[in-house]
């Protein structure tokens, strides 16, 4: 019998120990898989990151918030741990990726996605990724969707409400919607300020009101164009409780009912489409926003979101939601269960 040398022995022993440790770790996390009041295991679907290539490109541009340029993975994990967040799905925020140069946008989107995928690989139970897209460049967006899903194994796609002077629902984006529908994509939509409306009121930041308005415009674009009905397998998540949509829903429904081609574009009615969408709590964890949203949709469509780092801490959002008056079962649904249904790989995340 050949006696292994000391190095070989240690290597084999350590490898065996690693396998045992991994197995024990899986058992431990399996035991923790059930959320409890002391361990809510929230899933944050609206959580931002700042890859170096993106930070280098966007510094000095309008709509950029400094907190996004100093982000680190450690800051995210620290905030998540304090707020009882088991996992966060990261995405790119304002000022986005589109600054008029297709090649720059393509390059930065790819760099963001590869960075994000490596972060997920390093912390698979803590992070997910909504891949950035080089919109409004449709051809390169289709390529990036393929790369994101087939190579990077992304959890979903991140889009913005508008690009320059076009909104989601524009006919130019139909090939993108077709592909997202084919892949049954989860699509998180983040607001921005369109060219028309960045500085309408002097001294008023676009984030105060314009982001909510642009979210509403994008939802109207997707529904009134017929995209929501035509591509029913896209699972849209709208930021900030849908912007001003819940408050304006009655006026919108009245207008939709008078559309001449409503049977073609909205065969099930616009309320049906509203109730099918998902909405996150980022910037909306307050009694007014939640009361309006939950009058429009079932609690099953509401997802925990923070807008970290610029939008606040996960603990602050959780505490705000807890004060609204939701039942324990409703809070658990918002905190975790609804997201697990949408993104089942997080069912055993730690």
N, C-alpha and C positions, 0 to 999 in steps of 0.2 A: 504494500500500500504506500502510495506517495504521500509524504507529509507536507502540507502546504507551508510555504515560508510565512514569516510573521506578517508581512504586508498583505499577502493574499488572504490570510486568516482574518485580519482586521477588516479588510475590504468586504469579505463575505459576511462577517458578523454584523458590521454596520449596515450593510444592505438588508440583512434579515431584520435587524432592529427597525430600519426605516419602514419595511413592509408592515411589521407589527404595529409600529406607531401610527402609520397611515390607517390601518384597520381600526385601531382603537379610536383614532380621531373621527373616522366615519361613524362609529357607534356613538361617540359622544355627541356629534352634531345631530345624529338621528334622534337621540334622546331629547335634544333641545328644539327639535323641529316644531313642536307644538307651542304656539304663542301663548303667553300668560300675561297677566297684568304687570308683573315685575319684569317680564322679558317679552315686550310686544312684537319684536322682530318685524318692525315696519319695513316696507319697501318703498323707497323714494324714487319715483319715476321722473322727477324734474330736478336733476342735479347736474351741475356744470363742471367742466374741466377745461384747463388751459394748456394744451400741448405747446411745447416750445416753438414749433414752426408757426403755429397760429398766433401766439403772442408776438412774435417778431413781425408778423405781417400786419397786425391790427393796431399796434401801438400808435397813439396819436389820432386815431380815427374817431369820428363822432359815434355816439351811443356806447362807447366802451366804458365799462366800469372798472376802476382800478383793482377791485377784489379779484377779478378774473385773471389779471396778469400776474398775481402773486400766489395763485393756487398751487398746491402740491397734493399728491396722493395722501400724504400723512395728515394734512389738514382735513381732507374729506373723511378719512377713517376716524380721526379724533371727534369730529362733529357727529358722525354716525353713532359712535359708541355712546356719546353723551345723550343722544336723542332716542336710543333704543331702535336704531335703524340697522337691520340685518344686511341689507343690500341696497345699492343705489345704481340706477341706470344713468350713465353719464351722456351728456350731449353738449354740443357747441351752442353758445349763446351770442348775443349781439356784440359787435356789429356784424356777425355772420361771416360769410366767406366770399360774397360777390361784390367786387369793386370795379367791374367793367372789363376785366382781363380774364378770358376763358382759361388760358394756360395757368395763370397764377391760381385761380380758383380750383382747377383740377389738381394741381400739385399740392396745395395746402389741404384740400379735402382728403387726399390719399395719406398725407403725413398725419393728419388728425386721426384717421381711422386706424392706421397701423400703430400709432402710439396707444390709442384706446384699447386696441385688441391685445397689446402686450400687457397693459395694466390688468385687463380681465384675466389674461393667462396667469399673471402673477398672483391675483387675488380672485379666483373664480367664484368664490362664495360671497364676496363682498361687492363686486362690481358687474354691471352689464353695460352694453354699449348700444346707443342709437346712432348709427353711422351717419356722418356728415355727407352731404351731397353737393356736387358742383353745379347746382341749379343757378341760373335758368338754362344752362347748357344741357339740353336734353340728351344728346348723344353720349356725352361723357357721364351724365347721371345714370344712364342705363348701364354703362360699363361699371360704374362704381357700385351700383346695386348688386350686380353679378359678383364682383370682387368681395363686397361686404358679406354677402350670404355664403357664397361657395368657398371662399378662401378664409376669410376672417371669422366666419360663423357668428355674425352679429346677432343681437337680440331683436333688432328692429332698425328703423330708419328715422332720421331726424330731418324735418323740413322747417322752413320758415313760412309765415303767413303770406309774405309777398316778396317779390324780387324786383327792385326798381319800381316800375309802373305796372306790374302784372301780379295778379293774385292767384292762389290755388283755385282751380276751376277753369282757368284759361284753357282754351282749346289746344294751345301749343304744348301743354303738359299731358295731353291724353296718353301718349306712349309710356310716360312714366307711370301714370295711374294704372294702365293696363298691366304693366310688369309688377307693380306692387300688389295688384289684385291677384295676379297669377300666383304670387308667392305668399298670399294671405298675410301680408306684412302688418306688423304693428308699427304705426307711424305717429311719432310724437311731433306735434306742430308747435313751434315757438313763435311768439309775436315779434314784430319789429315795427319800425316806423317807415312807412312808404315815402317816396320822394315828395309826394304831394303835401305831407302833413307833419314834417319833422319840427317845424318852428312856427306853428300857427299862432300860439300865444306866447309872447315874449316872457322869458323867465320860467316857463312851465316845461319841465322835463317830459319827453315823450312817454317815459315809463309811467307817468301818473295816470294818463287817460288814453293816449294814442295806442298803446299796446293792446288795451282792451278793445278799442274800436277796430284795430287791424285784425284781431282774432275774429271778431264778428264778421268783418268783410270776407275773410277767408272761408268761414263756415258758410256764409251766403254763396260764395263762389262755388264751393263744392256741392251744395245742395241745389241751388237754382240752375246750375249748368246741367244737372242730371248725373254728375259724376258719382255722387253718393249712392244713387240707385243703380247706376250702370256698373259700378265696381264694388259690390256689396261685401267682398271678402277683405277689404282693407279695414283694419281696426284703428281708427283715428283716436288719438288722445289730444284733446285741446287744452292748452295751458290756461291757468288762472280762471278756472271754473267757466271757461267759455267766453271770457270777456264780458261784453254787454249783452250777449245773446239771451240769457235767461230773463233779464228785465224786459227786453224787446220782443220776446217770443210771440206775444199776442199780436203785435203789429205785423211781425214777419209772417205768421201763419195766415193772417187776413190777406196779405199781398200774394202769398203763394197760392191761395185758393182761387185767386182771380187770374192766374197765369193762363194764357190761351192754350199752351201746350203742356199743361200740368200733368196730364195723363201719361205723357211720354217722359218728362223729366222727373216727376215725383209721383209715380203710380201708386205709392202707398201713403202719400201725403207727407208733408215736411215734418210734422211732429214725430212720425215714425223714424225718420232719419236722425232727428235730434236725440231721441231716446236710445238709439243704437250706439251713438258715440260715447267715448269716455272723456272725463274731464278731471284735471288735477287740482289740488288745493293750493298750489303755490300762489302767494299773494292774495289768496281768497279765503283764508282760514278765519273768517269773521262771521258774525250772525247774519248780516244782510246778504252777503254773497251766497252763503250756504243755504239760507232759507229760500232764496230765489232759485238756486240750482236744483235743490231737492224737490221743489214744486214742479220742475220741468222733467226731471229724470229720476229713475229709481236709484237707491243708494248703491246698487250693484255697479253703477257706472262711474262712481267717484273714487279717485285714486289719491293716495298720499303723495304730495310733492312739496318741495321746499324752495326751489330756485337758489339753492346754495351754490357759490358763496355770497353773491350780492344780495339775495333776497331774504336772508335770515337763517337762523340755525334750525336744525331739525327739532331740537328740544322746544324752541319757541313756537314752532308750528304745531307740534303735538300738544303743547299746553293750551294753545288757542283753540284747537279743535275740541279738546276735552271740556272747555268751558261753554260750548255752544248748546249742549243739552242732548247730544246724540246718546242713544242707548249703547250698552256695552257691545252688543252684537253689531250695531251699525259702525261703531268705532273700529272694531276688529276688521270689518269688511273694508273700510276705507284704508286702515293702516296696512293691511296685508292681503286678506283673502281675495279681494277683487284683482289685485296685481298678480297673485299666484295663478288665478284662473287664466289671465291674459298671457303671462310669462311663466309657464309651469316649471321651467328649470330651477326657479328660485324656491320651489316647494321645500327643499332641504337645505337652503342657504343658511349660513351662520353669521 
